[in-house]
Amino acid sequence: MSSTAKICAALSAVAFIAACAPRQQEEVVYVDPAPVAAEPTYNKY
């Protein structure tokens, strides 16, 4: 077996194992947006 075929077989085995591995639940975090405040107005003129 050539070295290229061995490398392809090893990568295929790793990809198969990774695809069959159980997936962990991702944690979702919701962030409330900051309240919108009106800009202060200054009567300079």
Contacts in CASP RR format, 6 or more apart in sequence:
PFRMAT RR
TARGET T0000
AUTHOR 0000-0000-0000
METHOD contacts of the structure
MODEL  1
MSSTAKICAALSAVAFIAACAPRQQEEVVYVDPAPVAAEPTYNKY
END
